[in-house]
Amino acid sequence: MMHTLPIMIIFCMAATIVLSQEFVTFHKGVCGCEELNEKECEAESNWMQGRCNIEKGKCVTRKCENINNINLCIHLGCFAKNNKCYKTKSCSEQTEDECSSLFNRDCVYDSNLKKCLSFTQPSSDKSIPTCAERSVDECYVAREGLCNVKDGKCQELTTCEDVKLDFLCYKAYPACLMQPTISCDTFDKCDSELSSRCGPRKQKINGDQYLLCRQQEDGKCVNFDPSQENEETCYQKSELFYHWDGNSCVKCKGWQVSAQEITTFIFIVLILNHI
């Protein structure tokens, strides 16, 4: 009986830690403008420079086609071409020129497959080889997502510490973080001491699950806990995943977000947390 109590205490502590973690799926979890109240909508317009607009007393999503400023177009994750703004295209929908654009951080054109591939989203296209089917010379991205050469073979990239190239580590962010010591380290916990950046932590390199973090007044980065937020902090501090429903801080139903927009949101969240 003497040994049972400490074990129970440890179990309860572990359970508390798990319960305090908020995991979200980026491509379908970010709050849609239509879910926001007026205060959140106005704040959203300031932070995101126009993703949401208030029209006839309601918060609505601003269409890419109605944006005339190209810098704003790119900032909002829309697709810019010939000085016009268009609805976001997935990598697989892009032409060779679009895919190879200097400003396209999320896609890469495979001249052998004649396809535009995504660095950030796995594909269901069976014509795209898996990492194991890639040669060592072409080991960069495949059906699973990012690949890496290990033990002389091309394999799916699953461990940050296996990365030897700066480029690959940057592409795996925020699951991985490149260090000044030229090492690529796992970056999946809010209280990680690797960086002062307090943004969402990706749980798997080729995945879409993120752990929500929140920066406290003392600068510490901790797990986001909706039960501790109020009307003023809920939306902003949740990295755009929760909003205030009038009584409490609740998870949004979600807005379909592309791979390109995921990258945009992550960097905006990091900026917001340092304002």
Beta strands, then each sheet from edge to edge (+ up, - down):
strand 1: 23-25
strand 2: 52-55
strand 3: 58-61
strand 4: 79-81
strand 5: 84-86
strand 6: 107-110
strand 7: 115-118
strand 8: 141-142
strand 9: 145-150
strand 10: 153-156
strand 11: 176-178
strand 12: 184-186
strand 13: 201-202
strand 14: 209-211
strand 15: 213-215
strand 16: 221-223
strand 17: 242-244
strand 18: 249-251
sheet 1: 1+ 14- 13+
sheet 2: 2+ 3-
sheet 3: 4+ 5-
sheet 4: 6+ 7-
sheet 5: 8+ 9- 10+
sheet 6: 11+ 12-
sheet 7: 15+ 16-
sheet 8: 17+ 18-
end
